[in-house]
Amino acid sequence: MNKKQLKKIRRAKLLKKKANVKRNKPVKQFHNDVFNSCPTMIHENDFIPHDCCLCDARIETVHDSHNPFPLTDIASALSENGKENPTRCCSSCDMKIVLPARILSKTQGTHKEQWAKYHDGSIYYELAGIQKEVA
């Protein structure tokens, strides 16, 4: 290959790399826009930092705050925000403690009523005090 061809290949690789970076930025912004506009979720700017209910680690953003069900009752970030002792867990506890407990709960068939509400999303409307629209 001559210099001109090599330069053309390098330029194509660089443009492809830039396109991938530009493509990934809007996806994250899109997710944030969806989360922030949902009536059953709390806007990230309204979130009040608190401690994890399982390990007492500090939770600084709503994106690191998780529902500890089935270890506690189902709790949304919206319904728990501003409470003195919110029932929300950190990302670490969610992965290490809560998810294995959920798998165990599903396989053993416990919490059937809560799981039904959890899967159809009605529990979050109930916690937010909003009537769910039926399609």
C-alpha positions, 0 to 999 in steps of 0.5 A: 500500500502506498501512503495515500491508501494508508492515510485513507484507512487511518482516516476511516478508522478515526471517523468510525471511532468518533461516530461510536463515541457520538452514538453512545452519548445520546443513549445515556441522555435518552435513558436519563430523559425517560427516567426523569419524565416518568411519573412513578420515578424521582427526578435525579435533581430531586433525589436526597442522598441517604444511607443504604438500609443494608450496609449503611454505605452512602448513596449519592445518586438515584441511579445507585439507589435500588429496591431491596425487595424481597428483603423488605417491602417494595420501595420506590425511590420516589416513595422513600425520598426524604424519609428519615430512614429510607428503605433503599439499598446501594448498588453493591448490596443490590448485586451481592445480597438482593439479587440472590434473594430475589432468585431464591424467592422466585424459585421457592414461589414466595411473595407471589402477590408482590411479584405480580404487582412488581412485574406488571408495574402496578406497585410503582403507581400504587407507591406514587399514589397515581392511578394506573391507566389501563390500555 
